[in-house]
Every structure is written in C-alpha cells, then in structure tokens.
Amino acid sequence: MTQSKTGTRPDRPDLSIEGIRNFLAAIIASSDDAIISKDLNGIITSWNDGARRIFGYVAEEMVGQPILRLIPIELHHEEDFILSKIRSGERIDHFETTRMKKSGEKFPISVTISPIKDESGTIIGASKIARDISERRRLDDSRYRLAAIVDSADDAIISKNLDGIITSWNNGARRLFGYEPEEIVGQSILTLIPNNLRHEEEEILRRLRVGDNIEHYETTRLSKQGEIREVSITVSPIRNAKGEVIGASKIARDVSNQKKVERLAIEAEKIATTGRMAAAIAHEINNPLASVLNLVFLARQPDLSNQEIRDFLETAESELERVSHIARQTLGYYRDTGKPSEVHLKDLMENVLSVYRSKLLAHDITVESRFTDLRKIRVRTGEVVQIFSNVVCNAIDAMPHGGTLSIRTTRIVRTEGDAIQVVISDTGSGIAREHLDKVFEPFFTTKGNLGTGIGLWVAKQLVERHGGQISISSSTDRGNSGTIVTMTFPFRGAEDEGVGSGRER
Amino acid sequence: MVYLGSVICLPEGRPPRPLEFPKPASEMHRHSVQKPRVLVVDDERILADTTAAILRRAGFETMAAYDGFSALDNAASFNPDYLLTDIMMPVMNGIELAITLTKMYPALRILLFSGQAGIANILEKSSRMGFEFPLLAKPVHPMKLVESLKALREN
C-alpha cells in the first residue's frame, strides 16, 4: 500500500528521510532489546517495546523521567561516569551491570551506550541498548558449576567429536592418563587406545552415531608413559539443541585395583584347588604305596616258598603300576605353563575324575560319562582342570548320600564358530531359586563355613578367559532335584587373548 | 563306584588277583594262648589282607573286613580287642564305625589309619562329639604299625 502513496517502485527501497525514519522506527519497535534514548541530563526521551518488556514500565510512565529510576541507589554513581563518557563523545560497549525493574527486582543487564549528535555534530543525548542477561548468567553459572564438578571428579571425563578428536579433558583424565589438557585436546582418542584394541573405537563411534549409550565397558587404555590402564568406560552421545549427535562424553574409571584384587582372589582359589586336589591325590597314591610296603615286607619273610614270594612281588608290581598311572594322570597338570596347548577336553575331565575317584566312591556316587568331542582344543590346561574340579566338587558336595554325576562333552556347531560343550549334571539337593542368580558372584556360598564362595566365580572368570560361557540351572523339587552346569569352550578362544590387554600376568 | 558307559578308564590298572596269605604254623594252636585280637578294616582289599597277614606274624589274631557294615557284622563273633580302620570308605566311614563299636565294646582300643590329609572335617566332627582317636598316616612301615598297636596295649 505504501508504494501507491509514495509512488516508488516495489523493488526500490524508500530512501526519503521519512522512509528511513519509518524503517528505523520499525526496527526499534520490534527489537527484543530495550532501546532507550536520553538527553545529557539523563532524562529519558524515548522508550521502545523491548524496554517495556524488560523493565515493566510503559513509555508513558518513563518518557520525561530521569534514567536514575532504573538504576539501584548504590549504583547511581555509574550514571555520572556514563554521562561524562557520552559528553566527551565516547561509546560504552557491553557494559555489564545491574538494573531495576518496575517491580523493584534487580537483574543483570548488558548495555551499549552511544552518543546522539544533531545535524551540527553536537552531542545532544545518548541511545542505550540494554539486554537482560539473567538467562545467560544462569546458564553461565550452571556451566561453571558443571565444569567444577567435572574437574573435581576422580573419574576421567573426556569429550570428543564424531571424528574421535578429543575436545575436553578434565583433571581426572590428567591423573589417569598423564596428559595435560594442552597436550591432548585436539588429538585423536586413538592416542589412548592400545593398537590391538583400535577396532573398539570404530564400534564405539558406530554406536554413538545411532545414539546408543555404552555402559561400564571394561577394557584397557594406555597412559602417556605407555602403561596399561584397566578401565571401565561409559560413553554417552552429546547432542546439540536440535537433538543431533555431535560428539560423545566418555567417563573412564580406573579399575586396576579392583582387577588386581580379582586376580589375587583367582590366584588364591588356584592354590586352594591345588590343595584340595593334592589331598585327594595323596589318598589315591598313599593307599597303593601302603600295600606295596606291606607286600615287600611280607615277601622278605624267611619262611616263604618261592611261589609265595613271587605272588607278593607280582601284586606289589601291579600296585606300583597303579601308583604310576595315578601320578601320570593327576600330577601332569602341575606342569602347566599357563600357555594354551592342544588337548582333548575328555582327558582333562578324566584327570579330575581320577583325582576324586575315592571321594566319589566314598559318597556312593555313580559316574555316567559320554565324551564325543573327538577334536583337540587349544586351552590352558591348568585352568580347565581347575574349572572342572570346582564344578565336580560342587556336584560331590551336593550329593552326600549318593547319586549320579553325569558328564557329557559334545562338539557344537554355531555361526560364531564351533565349540565344545561340556555339561556336568548331578542329582543332588539343587540350588534354591533365590540363590541361583548369585552363584557366580564372588564370596557367595551356600556351604556355610566349608565354602569359600569363589569356586564358581573363578570358574566363570576362567571360562570367559577362554572366550567361553558358563551357565547353571537347578531344581530343588523333591525327587527330581539336581543341578546342571553347561560350559562352552570355543575352538578359537584361548589364542585370542590380546598381548596388550593387560589380563595376562 | 559303577562307571556306566565305556569311556572312563579306571586308574587301578589291572584288577588285583585274590591272594592267599600263608598262615603261620602257630595259627593252628591259637586257642591255647590268648592272643590280642585285631579287626582290620579297609576298602582296599590288598591293604586289609596284607596288614592282617603282617599282624598275624607279629602275634595278633586278626580278621579283615572291607567295609564298615561287614566289620560290624563280624565284630560280634570275633570279639576284637583292637580296631584298625581306614577312614575314607564308602557307605560308612571309619570314624562312624569306630564310634559305633566304642559304644558296643567300651574296652575296644582304636587306631585310625588314613592316607588322606583332607579328613580334618571328619576328625573335627568326631572330636566335637567327644571322640578322639589316634591316627596313623598311610603309608606306614609294617614294623611301625605293630609298634603302634603294642603301644596302644600298654597305655
């Protein structure tokens, strides 16, 4: 409509003074900031809509009033300073101070004040653009608070962008990894990841891009000095205001101590298992040795016929064969070097069964076994003997009045690679439902003082070190009770243990 | 223990042949002199039999049993002065046998005979019940065994 009045063409801005004034007035009226003008005596001469919203006064209330009404009494001196600057033609930029609303409420404000000149260049007043910065102050405060929390945290808190470049680095990170923020911010997160675990980062980034969280993932990282750090990490996506993932925050907790304690517990259990097995082996060996002593003693009695002597010695010989057989079978695993070797799992199981032969016999336990794993598997034999020993001992303990111990080993075919499955089941008293969830936790036992509570926990750690799984199911139903422990050992399991993973001693 | 299936290889080697242990000539006149009587119990038959033979040569009258229940059965007719028993045995262990026989024959002297270190629990249980029995560790030289039994008689 304007164009028909003024006669200007629509594609041409109205450059008349009237037009420019209208244009500026429209900008001032629509501004979110307060735009106020005042004369050199500090009397308000104009008041826009933004000023009304911020201070609460309408223009009619304020035009003609001294600007001091907006300034808290204790800050009145500021106005003298501002006016002196304006008179000398200077501009004041982004001056942060406090002003007062109509309600009397004080609030933080950022003001920019410029002198207004007339046509001759004489300064006749000032324009003042003021922005309410309480929201920004609040954000700043919470940001500083968060920064303080992040910095005082014991955990390493690191943020990175989607290219894996580190963007922030707290004190905890400095302590854990040894890098100063200046050294590491801007570097790739791969700096912290051992070479053989770099594939982890791709997987982490892939999951982040789709917005997944990664929680309590246990892995190892490298410090500046190249030392292995065992950490539990939680990674969460960082999103911008539009909800797009723009990076990740990563919290890493040092679990080296916890791991050290776990390893000590495993070592202690190994010694305990060795002790238990040694006691059982002693029984197996001492009995035939006692017989041999008796037989040799009898054979050298003076009043015997040659035939009698030969009979004693032959029996002694067969008893000695028995001792050698037991020694071969049961003491072999003590030579275990900790390195994986190719074995038949059934041989290891038979070793364990021969160690506990007397115990099984004494408890009137029948052993049913079916071994159909014909292929050798690469395992750390000492550890597997320990796993089997722990599970078999539990089965024996569950059957004080006899029963059947049933053992199966079979090869199973899976998409993720073939494995040997070992199933050990007993017809014992069973494990109550409420205990079943806890049997793999350390120091949980249902055997009172007789149990250490770490047998199955250790078995689980050792099975997992072989890349396998262990699970348990049990029934306490009278007449049908018993426990089934199922373990799988993948054919490629023991080999995969990373050199740099820090899990090897 | 019965192993079903065909795969477990028992560690015993070949099965022991039944042995005939020669009896000394003096055995024929055993009723003329009152000899101390020893009941030897072990589920290892060879060990029970050879131990009995050695003790007979050392002047004891002996009977061998291979489990706790047959030992109980035979005790009534044999009327032993001594019980020499293994501890870890199927069905009834040596301590249970010793406790039962002590109640039946308060004068009976008992010597335990074990090849296993892991019997602490059983011993602890019996001592809580008020029973303390001397224990010999297998293997033991036959002469030492005889001395131990004789020492038991003198105490």
Interface residues (C-beta under 8 A of the other chain):
Chain A: R276 A278 A279 A280 A282 H283 E284 I285 N286 N287 P288 L289 A290 S291 V292 L293 N294 L295 F297 L298 Q301 D303 L304 E308 D311 E314 T315 S318 E319 E321 R322 H325 I326 Q329 K346 E350 L353 S354 R357 S358 K359 L360 L361 A362 H363 D364 I365 T366 V367 E368 S369 R370 F371 L450
Chain B: M1 V2 Y3 L4 G5 V7 I8 C9 L10 P11 E12 G13 R14 P16 R17 L19 E20 F21 P22 P24 D43 E44 I46 L47 T50 T51 A53 I54 R57 M88 M89 P90 V91 N93 S114 G115 Q116 A117 G118 N121 A137 K138 P139 V140 H141 P142 M143
